[in-house]
Amino acid sequence: MNVTTPDGRTLHVHEGGDLDGFPVLMHHGSPSDGSLYAPHVVDARAHGIRLLGYDRPGYGGSSPAPGRNVAAAVRDVETILDALDIERCASWGISGGGPHVLACAALLPDRIAAAASLAAVAPYDADGLDWTEGMGEGNVAEFDATLAGREALVPFLEAEAAAMRGADAVEMQAVLASLLTPVDAAALTGELAEYFVSSTATALAPGIEGWLEDDFAFLAPWGFDPADVRAPLLLWHGAHDRFVPLAHGRWLADRIPGADVRLSDEDGHLTLEVRRIPEVHRWLLDRAGA
């Protein structure tokens, strides 16, 4: 379904699970769309969750919002909740969705009953953090281009998007090779690989604007302080993560008061999506009192 924002943009919303259940809003990674992974939908239905996702601006079916920062997600989430007559919900975000769920947990405390952030990047100006240390070469090159500005980043992302749009599961492994630790390479097979390929292709079908906006938003001031998160928060990060190294999770864990922190020696980046969402859903329902 589509929702129209007060400034006339379109937000494309995805819905599944138990449509009469407690609402849980998912923030997707980068580059991706807000479509729902089938095993997550099955788990949501089994646990009485109305699972929602939406395409961030510029991805898939959502209009671009040039110049958006991370905190701008808050107004879009409010628009979606208002359109669906949802007063309160829980929310989780993974990878590029992690900072956006933190923004909602900090700035929408009356509407976000509980939140979970998985494999999120920390702010670029994070004190004491070498931001790209431990990232795979592909991500280091991407953020070097981001720092160099639009003239460098546009051709970089255009080339990456061209390789991703038509890729099958095997070819996607090759595109992401520098980011895949052995546990993540093993995860990017079968049903997850099919979902990853489909979600990426749909996200990038209209162009790279969503991805471009995400990259600039991650490195610019976020518009809020992660220490201001007040909703009950679960933080989860894997030690075998070359997309977003564990140091980012540790930095956030050290600065968000009261967070339930899971720093996993077993997980990478993609394994969190495959293995951990059922537990995330149960945690959110428990903390939200649903």
C-alpha positions as a Python dict, from the first residue, in 0.01 Angstrom:
ca = {
    (1, 'M'): (0, 0, 0),
    (2, 'N'): (105, 362, -45),
    (3, 'V'): (87, 640, 212),
    (4, 'T'): (119, 1010, 128),
    (5, 'T'): (331, 1234, 350),
    (6, 'P'): (231, 1591, 444),
    (7, 'D'): (485, 1723, 190),
    (8, 'G'): (335, 1512, -91),
    (9, 'R'): (583, 1224, -104),
    (10, 'T'): (483, 860, -140),
    (11, 'L'): (588, 595, 112),
    (12, 'H'): (542, 235, 3),
    (13, 'V'): (437, 14, 297),
    (14, 'H'): (453, -367, 324),
    (15, 'E'): (237, -570, 563),
    (16, 'G'): (215, -934, 672),
    (17, 'G'): (179, -1169, 965),
    (18, 'D'): (-127, -1145, 1190),
    (19, 'L'): (-310, -838, 1060),
    (20, 'D'): (-506, -817, 1386),
    (21, 'G'): (-192, -853, 1598),
    (22, 'F'): (38, -613, 1778),
    (23, 'P'): (218, -392, 1522),
    (24, 'V'): (595, -422, 1475),
    (25, 'L'): (763, -195, 1220),
    (26, 'M'): (1083, -309, 1046),
    (27, 'H'): (1354, -72, 912),
    (28, 'H'): (1544, -236, 625),
    (29, 'G'): (1914, -239, 541),
    (30, 'S'): (2106, -55, 268),
    (31, 'P'): (2054, -100, -21),
    (32, 'S'): (1724, -282, 16),
    (33, 'D'): (1350, -228, 24),
    (34, 'G'): (1099, -281, 301),
    (35, 'S'): (961, -610, 173),
    (36, 'L'): (923, -878, 438),
    (37, 'Y'): (1134, -1195, 455),
    (38, 'A'): (898, -1494, 442),
    (39, 'P'): (1027, -1669, 759),
    (40, 'H'): (981, -1343, 951),
    (41, 'V'): (620, -1326, 831),
    (42, 'V'): (559, -1685, 941),
    (43, 'D'): (704, -1611, 1285),
    (44, 'A'): (500, -1291, 1310),
    (45, 'R'): (178, -1477, 1231),
    (46, 'A'): (259, -1744, 1491),
    (47, 'H'): (320, -1483, 1763),
    (48, 'G'): (34, -1243, 1694),
    (49, 'I'): (245, -973, 1525),
    (50, 'R'): (127, -740, 1252),
    (51, 'L'): (461, -703, 1075),
    (52, 'L'): (516, -385, 876),
    (53, 'G'): (798, -259, 658),
    (54, 'Y'): (838, 44, 436),
    (55, 'D'): (1074, 154, 161),
    (56, 'R'): (1290, 441, 286),
    (57, 'P'): (1277, 748, 62),
    (58, 'G'): (1433, 688, -280),
    (59, 'Y'): (1412, 308, -261),
    (60, 'G'): (1156, 94, -439),
    (61, 'G'): (814, 255, -436),
    (62, 'S'): (895, 551, -208),
    (63, 'S'): (967, 901, -336),
    (64, 'P'): (1314, 1046, -275),
    (65, 'A'): (1371, 1298, 3),
    (66, 'P'): (1699, 1469, -92),
    (67, 'G'): (1900, 1594, 203),
    (68, 'R'): (1728, 1374, 460),
    (69, 'N'): (1915, 1289, 777),
    (70, 'V'): (1868, 980, 993),
    (71, 'A'): (1618, 1156, 1221),
    (72, 'A'): (1396, 1231, 920),
    (73, 'A'): (1272, 871, 946),
    (74, 'V'): (1071, 979, 1249),
    (75, 'R'): (830, 1194, 1051),
    (76, 'D'): (780, 916, 796),
    (77, 'V'): (711, 660, 1067),
    (78, 'E'): (460, 898, 1226),
    (79, 'T'): (290, 938, 889),
    (80, 'I'): (264, 559, 845),
    (81, 'L'): (134, 500, 1197),
    (82, 'D'): (-125, 777, 1159),
    (83, 'A'): (-242, 641, 822),
    (84, 'L'): (-286, 292, 969),
    (85, 'D'): (-451, 416, 1290),
    (86, 'I'): (-171, 273, 1503),
    (87, 'E'): (-112, 458, 1828),
    (88, 'R'): (184, 251, 1956),
    (89, 'C'): (409, -16, 1806),
    (90, 'A'): (739, -192, 1854),
    (91, 'S'): (1014, -161, 1596),
    (92, 'W'): (1336, -324, 1484),
    (93, 'G'): (1599, -229, 1229),
    (94, 'I'): (1897, -409, 1086),
    (95, 'S'): (2219, -278, 929),
    (96, 'G'): (2130, 53, 759),
    (97, 'G'): (1795, 33, 934),
    (98, 'G'): (1962, 29, 1275),
    (99, 'P'): (2028, 403, 1307),
    (100, 'H'): (1675, 476, 1186),
    (101, 'V'): (1513, 261, 1455),
    (102, 'L'): (1739, 430, 1713),
    (103, 'A'): (1608, 767, 1592),
    (104, 'C'): (1250, 653, 1644),
    (105, 'A'): (1332, 508, 1989),
    (106, 'A'): (1486, 842, 2088),
    (107, 'L'): (1242, 1086, 1930),
    (108, 'L'): (909, 898, 1939),
    (109, 'P'): (902, 762, 2295),
    (110, 'D'): (522, 791, 2319),
    (111, 'R'): (469, 571, 2013),
    (112, 'I'): (762, 327, 2015),
    (113, 'A'): (691, 83, 2297),
    (114, 'A'): (1015, -113, 2248),
    (115, 'A'): (1291, -127, 1987),
    (116, 'A'): (1572, -350, 1864),
    (117, 'S'): (1876, -243, 1664),
    (118, 'L'): (2082, -512, 1492),
    (119, 'A'): (2423, -461, 1328),
    (120, 'A'): (2382, -82, 1321),
    (121, 'V'): (2653, 163, 1228),
    (122, 'A'): (2752, 420, 1489),
    (123, 'P'): (2761, 793, 1408),
    (124, 'Y'): (3054, 889, 1186),
    (125, 'D'): (3180, 1140, 1442),
    (126, 'A'): (3172, 877, 1718),
    (127, 'D'): (3443, 964, 1969),
    (128, 'G'): (3715, 699, 1991),
    (129, 'L'): (3586, 488, 1699),
    (130, 'D'): (3785, 423, 1381),
    (131, 'W'): (3470, 409, 1170),
    (132, 'T'): (3588, 194, 876),
    (133, 'E'): (3837, -27, 1061),
    (134, 'G'): (3745, -390, 1005),
    (135, 'M'): (3503, -321, 719),
    (136, 'G'): (3539, -515, 396),
    (137, 'E'): (3711, -337, 110),
    (138, 'G'): (3383, -276, -72),
    (139, 'N'): (3236, -73, 213),
    (140, 'V'): (3560, 117, 275),
    (141, 'A'): (3562, 223, -92),
    (142, 'E'): (3194, 318, -74),
    (143, 'F'): (3236, 546, 226),
    (144, 'D'): (3557, 695, 88),
    (145, 'A'): (3348, 793, -215),
    (146, 'T'): (3077, 930, 15),
    (147, 'L'): (3330, 1153, 188),
    (148, 'A'): (3455, 1273, -152),
    (149, 'G'): (3106, 1396, -239),
    (150, 'R'): (2831, 1340, -493),
    (151, 'E'): (3059, 1351, -798),
    (152, 'A'): (3253, 1053, -664),
    (153, 'L'): (2966, 864, -503),
    (154, 'V'): (2719, 867, -791),
    (155, 'P'): (2940, 676, -1039),
    (156, 'F'): (3053, 438, -764),
    (157, 'L'): (2695, 347, -668),
    (158, 'E'): (2579, 334, -1029),
    (159, 'A'): (2843, 70, -1102),
    (160, 'E'): (2754, -128, -789),
    (161, 'A'): (2382, -105, -862),
    (162, 'A'): (2431, -225, -1219),
    (163, 'A'): (2609, -534, -1087),
    (164, 'M'): (2340, -599, -824),
    (165, 'R'): (2022, -541, -1026),
    (166, 'G'): (2070, -837, -1255),
    (167, 'A'): (2261, -1062, -1018),
    (168, 'D'): (2149, -1409, -920),
    (169, 'A'): (2240, -1559, -583),
    (170, 'V'): (2584, -1679, -693),
    (171, 'E'): (2667, -1349, -862),
    (172, 'M'): (2552, -1155, -554),
    (173, 'Q'): (2800, -1355, -346),
    (174, 'A'): (3073, -1238, -585),
    (175, 'V'): (2960, -873, -566),
    (176, 'L'): (2972, -885, -184),
    (177, 'A'): (3280, -1106, -155),
    (178, 'S'): (3494, -857, 41),
    (179, 'L'): (3219, -824, 305),
    (180, 'L'): (3136, -1189, 358),
    (181, 'T'): (3296, -1371, 649),
    (182, 'P'): (3254, -1751, 633),
    (183, 'V'): (2941, -1746, 853),
    (184, 'D'): (2777, -1479, 635),
    (185, 'A'): (2874, -1653, 312),
    (186, 'A'): (2703, -1965, 446),
    (187, 'A'): (2393, -1760, 536),
    (188, 'L'): (2363, -1597, 193),
    (189, 'T'): (2221, -1910, 29),
    (190, 'G'): (1878, -2059, -32),
    (191, 'E'): (1577, -1857, 81),
    (192, 'L'): (1778, -1565, 222),
    (193, 'A'): (1976, -1533, -101),
    (194, 'E'): (1655, -1526, -305),
    (195, 'Y'): (1507, -1260, -77),
    (196, 'F'): (1829, -1057, -79),
    (197, 'V'): (1847, -1060, -460),
    (198, 'S'): (1480, -969, -501),
    (199, 'S'): (1479, -697, -235),
    (200, 'T'): (1794, -534, -371),
    (201, 'A'): (1668, -538, -730),
    (202, 'T'): (1335, -382, -629),
    (203, 'A'): (1503, -121, -412),
    (204, 'L'): (1734, -10, -692),
    (205, 'A'): (1483, -34, -979),
    (206, 'P'): (1408, 342, -974),
    (207, 'G'): (1777, 431, -939),
    (208, 'I'): (2036, 488, -667),
    (209, 'E'): (1879, 787, -492),
    (210, 'G'): (1777, 594, -180),
    (211, 'W'): (2120, 438, -141),
    (212, 'L'): (2287, 775, -204),
    (213, 'E'): (2068, 944, 58),
    (214, 'D'): (2140, 669, 311),
    (215, 'D'): (2517, 699, 268),
    (216, 'F'): (2517, 1076, 310),
    (217, 'A'): (2282, 1047, 610),
    (218, 'F'): (2505, 795, 788),
    (219, 'L'): (2811, 1022, 765),
    (220, 'A'): (2633, 1351, 840),
    (221, 'P'): (2500, 1454, 1184),
    (222, 'W'): (2211, 1221, 1260),
    (223, 'G'): (1980, 1480, 1416),
    (224, 'F'): (1968, 1309, 1756),
    (225, 'D'): (2202, 1158, 2016),
    (226, 'P'): (2185, 778, 2055),
    (227, 'A'): (2226, 835, 2430),
    (228, 'D'): (1877, 989, 2424),
    (229, 'V'): (1707, 655, 2346),
    (230, 'R'): (1449, 599, 2617),
    (231, 'A'): (1237, 313, 2481),
    (232, 'P'): (1338, -35, 2599),
    (233, 'L'): (1616, -130, 2357),
    (234, 'L'): (1779, -453, 2243),
    (235, 'L'): (2119, -410, 2076),
    (236, 'W'): (2259, -710, 1884),
    (237, 'H'): (2587, -730, 1694),
    (238, 'G'): (2793, -1020, 1560),
    (239, 'A'): (3169, -1058, 1599),
    (240, 'H'): (3202, -1194, 1243),
    (241, 'D'): (3069, -881, 1069),
    (242, 'R'): (3262, -708, 791),
    (243, 'F'): (2964, -500, 675),
    (244, 'V'): (2948, -316, 1009),
    (245, 'P'): (3228, -421, 1246),
    (246, 'L'): (3161, -517, 1606),
    (247, 'A'): (3329, -198, 1732),
    (248, 'H'): (3019, -4, 1616),
    (249, 'G'): (2796, -219, 1834),
    (250, 'R'): (3029, -183, 2130),
    (251, 'W'): (3033, 197, 2090),
    (252, 'L'): (2652, 215, 2086),
    (253, 'A'): (2626, -28, 2378),
    (254, 'D'): (2857, 190, 2587),
    (255, 'R'): (2649, 501, 2527),
    (256, 'I'): (2284, 395, 2537),
    (257, 'P'): (2173, 365, 2900),
    (258, 'G'): (1987, 49, 2993),
    (259, 'A'): (2017, -130, 2659),
    (260, 'D'): (1998, -509, 2658),
    (261, 'V'): (2324, -583, 2475),
    (262, 'R'): (2399, -905, 2284),
    (263, 'L'): (2750, -913, 2137),
    (264, 'S'): (2754, -1254, 1972),
    (265, 'D'): (3067, -1457, 1907),
    (266, 'E'): (2864, -1682, 1675),
    (267, 'D'): (2709, -1427, 1442),
    (268, 'G'): (2811, -1216, 1149),
    (269, 'H'): (2589, -961, 976),
    (270, 'L'): (2347, -1165, 767),
    (271, 'T'): (2313, -1440, 1026),
    (272, 'L'): (2123, -1196, 1248),
    (273, 'E'): (1849, -1178, 985),
    (274, 'V'): (1841, -1556, 944),
    (275, 'R'): (1868, -1667, 1308),
    (276, 'R'): (1773, -1393, 1549),
    (277, 'I'): (1448, -1226, 1445),
    (278, 'P'): (1215, -1475, 1622),
    (279, 'E'): (1394, -1396, 1948),
    (280, 'V'): (1382, -1025, 1866),
    (281, 'H'): (1006, -1050, 1811),
    (282, 'R'): (954, -1224, 2146),
    (283, 'W'): (1172, -967, 2324),
    (284, 'L'): (977, -678, 2170),
    (285, 'L'): (639, -826, 2259),
    (286, 'D'): (752, -886, 2616),
    (287, 'R'): (891, -533, 2666),
    (288, 'A'): (593, -373, 2493),
    (289, 'G'): (354, -562, 2719),
    (290, 'A'): (175, -703, 2414),
}
